[in-house]
Amino acid sequence: MKLAVKCLMLCPLLTLLVAGAAVQVQAQALNPLANDARAAYAGGALFRAQCATCHGADARGIASIDAPDLTQIWNSRQLTDADVFAAIRDGVPGTIMPPHEYTETELWMLVSYLRSVAQQGVVDLPAGDSSNGQRLFASQCAECHRVGNSGGVLGPDLTSLLVRRNLEDIRGAVRDPDVTIASGYDTVIVQTSSGESIPGVLSNIDAFSVQLVSRQQQLLAFRRQQLTSIEQPDSSLMPAFSAADLSENELLDVLNYIQSISSGVAQ
């Protein structure tokens, strides 16, 4: 079977899992290769050979083709290894996800690999001052980010941040936001025929128009005839926060505040 065909068969898996479509199948509950490091290694080789074209060699997805981040599938729903195994093996009736011909061992190897690269979120967050974190969030983050029921929409909602990302990734995103830009939050800068330069987060672009969310949280739409240029830089609108801008202790204060809010939302 050609590479493109196998990739097509696996790509809808991510869409299925992230969207939350149900799969009614029978599969053994536990991965028999779960404790075999060689299985994850072999699954990684299989993944890179068959799936990396769509999802990247690190399974984090490819934003330009809107391929989901596979390292997040375990956190997006309460999935079991059997759920992932079954979705790959049997496909989903009524969708473009078909059954495929991987052997049972290959399927469990793929599951093992996806488990090995899964983001587990923050475990044992160091203590911090959540009250100070609330103040810092309000002054530094709330203009663009939402937590619970308040905040902006220019950046990703951070309510479930500590479940989705580990502390190292969070720290890296704060210190250098250009490294990893969340899917759906690509930067665009349009230049109007009147000479105005408007940066924002790209909402939609096609052959006739461009839509973006401006820094003022406004959804703006332009016909291409109204614009002299459209730039899509590989950089984030989020500013970098150095240790001088936001110390390690202050960052922990903010994360403790987010944790206090997200715990309340979960309840």
Secondary structure per residue as TSV (DSSP state, phi and psi in degrees):
chain	resnum	aa	ss	phi	psi
A	1	M	-	360.0	136.4
A	2	K	-	-69.7	155.5
A	3	L	H	-57.1	-45.9
A	4	A	H	-62.1	-36.2
A	5	V	H	-67.9	-45.6
A	6	K	H	-65.0	-38.0
A	7	C	H	-64.6	-41.1
A	8	L	H	-60.4	-34.7
A	9	M	H	-70.5	-33.0
A	10	L	H	-90.4	-29.2
A	11	C	H	-56.7	-43.9
A	12	P	H	-63.4	-18.2
A	13	L	H	-55.3	-45.0
A	14	L	H	-65.8	-44.6
A	15	T	H	-58.6	-43.0
A	16	L	H	-59.2	-50.5
A	17	L	H	-66.9	-42.8
A	18	V	H	-68.1	-38.7
A	19	A	H	-72.8	-20.9
A	20	G	T	87.6	22.1
A	21	A	-	-67.6	142.3
A	22	A	-	-87.2	144.9
A	23	V	-	-124.4	117.7
A	24	Q	-	-96.5	93.3
A	25	V	-	-141.1	168.3
A	26	Q	-	-111.8	124.8
A	27	A	-	-146.3	150.7
A	28	Q	-	-61.4	145.5
A	29	A	S	-70.6	-33.2
A	30	L	S	-113.5	143.9
A	31	N	-	-76.0	115.0
A	32	P	T	-66.9	-13.6
A	33	L	T	-106.3	12.4
A	34	A	T	-57.7	-34.1
A	35	N	T	-100.9	13.8
A	36	D	-	-106.4	105.1
A	37	A	H	-60.5	-28.4
A	38	R	H	-67.0	-30.2
A	39	A	H	-66.5	-44.6
A	40	A	H	-63.5	-39.1
A	41	Y	H	-63.3	-46.6
A	42	A	H	-66.4	-38.3
A	43	G	H	-63.6	-35.8
A	44	G	H	-64.6	-40.8
A	45	A	H	-63.8	-42.1
A	46	L	H	-64.3	-42.9
A	47	F	H	-61.3	-47.0
A	48	R	H	-65.8	-31.8
A	49	A	H	-75.1	-35.0
A	50	Q	H	-108.5	-23.0
A	51	C	T	-121.4	-17.3
A	52	A	H	-62.6	-26.7
A	53	T	H	-57.5	-36.0
A	54	C	H	-97.5	-36.9
A	55	H	H	-111.8	2.0
A	56	G	-	81.4	152.1
A	57	A	T	-64.7	-23.0
A	58	D	T	-98.2	5.8
A	59	A	S	67.5	15.0
A	60	R	S	-89.5	5.0
A	61	G	-	86.1	169.0
A	62	I	-	-127.9	109.9
A	63	A	G	-60.5	-35.2
A	64	S	G	-64.4	-23.9
A	65	I	G	-114.6	13.8
A	66	D	T	56.2	39.4
A	67	A	-	-86.2	124.2
A	68	P	-	-63.0	157.1
A	69	D	-	-80.1	111.4
A	70	L	G	-73.9	-17.5
A	71	T	G	-72.2	-7.8
A	72	Q	G	-104.9	-3.6
A	73	I	H	-65.0	-28.2
A	74	W	H	-74.2	-24.8
A	75	N	H	-92.0	-22.0
A	76	S	H	-71.7	-27.4
A	77	R	S	-145.1	168.2
A	78	Q	-	-84.3	72.9
A	79	L	-	-89.0	150.4
A	80	T	-	-108.9	167.2
A	81	D	H	-57.9	-38.0
A	82	A	H	-64.7	-35.5
A	83	D	H	-61.0	-46.2
A	84	V	H	-68.0	-44.2
A	85	F	H	-54.4	-49.5
A	86	A	H	-66.3	-39.3
A	87	A	H	-64.7	-37.8
A	88	I	H	-70.5	-44.8
A	89	R	H	-69.6	-47.5
A	90	D	H	-101.7	-12.2
A	91	G	-	68.9	-169.0
A	92	V	-	-135.2	117.2
A	93	P	T	-56.4	138.3
A	94	G	T	85.2	1.6
A	95	T	S	-125.7	177.6
A	96	I	S	-83.4	3.1
A	97	M	-	-84.2	106.0
A	98	P	-	-93.0	168.4
A	99	P	-	-66.0	160.3
A	100	H	-	-140.6	177.2
A	101	E	-	-110.8	22.9
A	102	Y	-	-65.6	146.4
A	103	T	-	-70.9	163.6
A	104	E	H	-60.2	-39.4
A	105	T	H	-63.4	-43.1
A	106	E	H	-62.6	-38.8
A	107	L	H	-62.0	-46.5
A	108	W	H	-67.2	-31.7
A	109	M	H	-63.5	-42.6
A	110	L	H	-62.9	-42.6
A	111	V	H	-61.6	-43.6
A	112	S	H	-61.0	-41.8
A	113	Y	H	-64.3	-46.5
A	114	L	H	-62.6	-35.1
A	115	R	H	-64.8	-38.4
A	116	S	H	-69.5	-26.2
A	117	V	T	-103.6	4.4
A	118	A	-	-66.5	141.1
A	119	Q	-	-80.1	128.0
A	120	Q	-	-100.7	-0.4
A	121	G	-	78.9	-175.9
A	122	V	-	-85.9	124.3
A	123	V	S	-109.4	130.2
A	124	D	S	56.0	60.6
A	125	L	-	-58.9	127.2
A	126	P	-	-57.7	147.2
A	127	A	-	-64.3	150.3
A	128	G	-	-155.8	174.3
A	129	D	-	-91.7	99.0
A	130	S	H	-66.4	-28.4
A	131	S	H	-66.2	-44.0
A	132	N	H	-66.5	-36.4
A	133	G	H	-60.8	-37.9
A	134	Q	H	-63.2	-42.7
A	135	R	H	-64.6	-43.7
A	136	L	H	-65.4	-40.9
A	137	F	H	-62.2	-43.7
A	138	A	H	-61.4	-37.8
A	139	S	H	-88.1	-28.0
A	140	Q	H	-110.7	-24.2
A	141	C	T	-123.8	-33.3
A	142	A	T	-64.9	-21.1
A	143	E	T	-61.6	-31.8
A	144	C	T	-114.8	-29.6
A	145	H	-	-112.7	149.6
A	146	R	E	-109.0	141.3
A	147	V	E	-135.2	124.5
A	148	G	T	65.9	-123.7
A	149	N	T	-104.9	11.0
A	150	S	E	-137.8	153.6
A	151	G	E	124.9	179.4
A	152	G	-	-91.0	179.1
A	153	V	S	-122.9	4.2
A	154	L	S	-68.9	-32.7
A	155	G	S	-112.8	175.1
A	156	P	-	-61.6	148.7
A	157	D	-	-67.2	128.3
A	158	L	-	-100.6	8.4
A	159	T	T	-56.3	-43.8
A	160	S	T	-101.4	20.2
A	161	L	H	-55.2	-44.5
A	162	L	H	-72.2	-15.7
A	163	V	H	-85.6	-32.4
A	164	R	H	-89.6	-30.7
A	165	R	S	-128.2	146.0
A	166	N	-	-83.9	169.3
A	167	L	H	-63.3	-37.0
A	168	E	H	-63.9	-43.7
A	169	D	H	-65.1	-41.0
A	170	I	H	-63.1	-46.6
A	171	R	H	-59.9	-43.3
A	172	G	H	-63.3	-39.6
A	173	A	H	-67.5	-33.1
A	174	V	H	-73.3	-43.2
A	175	R	H	-75.3	-33.8
A	176	D	-	-144.8	80.2
A	177	P	T	-66.1	-13.4
A	178	D	T	-75.1	-17.6
A	179	V	S	-64.9	-47.6
A	180	T	-	-133.0	112.4
A	181	I	-	-101.5	125.4
A	182	A	-	-59.6	142.7
A	183	S	T	-58.6	132.7
A	184	G	T	92.5	1.0
A	185	Y	-	-126.4	38.2
A	186	D	-	-71.3	144.3
A	187	T	E	-82.3	142.2
A	188	V	E	-138.0	144.0
A	189	I	E	-129.1	118.8
A	190	V	E	-108.4	143.1
A	191	Q	E	-112.7	118.9
A	192	T	E	-82.6	164.0
A	193	S	T	-64.8	-19.2
A	194	S	T	-86.1	-1.1
A	195	G	S	96.3	3.6
A	196	E	-	-83.4	132.9
A	197	S	E	-102.0	122.9
A	198	I	E	-124.4	109.5
A	199	P	E	-88.4	155.7
A	200	G	E	-176.9	-171.7
A	201	V	E	-100.0	126.9
A	202	L	E	-65.5	127.0
A	203	S	E	-100.8	-42.9
A	204	N	E	-163.0	145.2
A	205	I	E	-144.5	136.1
A	206	D	-	-144.9	-166.7
A	207	A	S	-69.6	-15.1
A	208	F	S	-117.6	-23.2
A	209	S	E	-151.1	167.2
A	210	V	E	-134.7	133.8
A	211	Q	E	-121.3	138.8
A	212	L	E	-147.9	158.6
A	213	V	E	-101.0	119.8
A	214	S	E	-78.6	171.3
A	215	R	T	-60.0	-23.1
A	216	Q	T	-87.8	12.3
A	217	Q	S	67.3	27.3
A	218	Q	-	-104.0	137.5
A	219	L	E	-84.6	115.2
A	220	L	E	-113.1	142.9
A	221	A	E	-127.7	137.0
A	222	F	E	-132.8	139.2
A	223	R	E	-78.0	145.9
A	224	R	G	-58.8	-28.6
A	225	Q	G	-66.2	-19.4
A	226	Q	G	-83.3	-8.3
A	227	L	E	-115.0	144.6
A	228	T	E	-96.6	-20.9
A	229	S	E	-159.1	153.5
A	230	I	E	-133.4	117.4
A	231	E	E	-111.5	141.0
A	232	Q	-	-127.6	77.4
A	233	P	-	-69.8	152.7
A	234	D	S	-85.7	55.2
A	235	S	S	-143.1	158.9
A	236	S	-	-95.6	150.8
A	237	L	S	-72.6	-17.7
A	238	M	S	-71.3	131.4
A	239	P	-	-73.4	153.4
A	240	A	-	-79.2	135.9
A	241	F	-	-107.6	105.5
A	242	S	-	-75.9	173.4
A	243	A	T	-63.1	-25.6
A	244	A	T	-74.4	-31.3
A	245	D	T	-79.3	-39.0
A	246	L	S	-147.0	105.1
A	247	S	-	-68.3	167.8
A	248	E	H	-59.9	-42.2
A	249	N	H	-64.8	-38.7
A	250	E	H	-67.3	-38.4
A	251	L	H	-61.3	-43.4
A	252	L	H	-63.9	-35.5
A	253	D	H	-60.6	-45.3
A	254	V	H	-62.5	-43.7
A	255	L	H	-67.0	-35.1
A	256	N	H	-66.5	-36.0
A	257	Y	H	-64.6	-46.4
A	258	I	H	-60.0	-42.4
A	259	Q	H	-61.0	-40.9
A	260	S	H	-64.7	-36.2
A	261	I	H	-73.1	-45.7
A	262	S	H	-65.2	-32.9
A	263	S	H	-65.1	-39.4
A	264	G	H	-66.6	-38.3
A	265	V	H	-65.1	-41.8
A	266	A	H	-62.9	-33.4
A	267	Q	-	-73.4	360.0
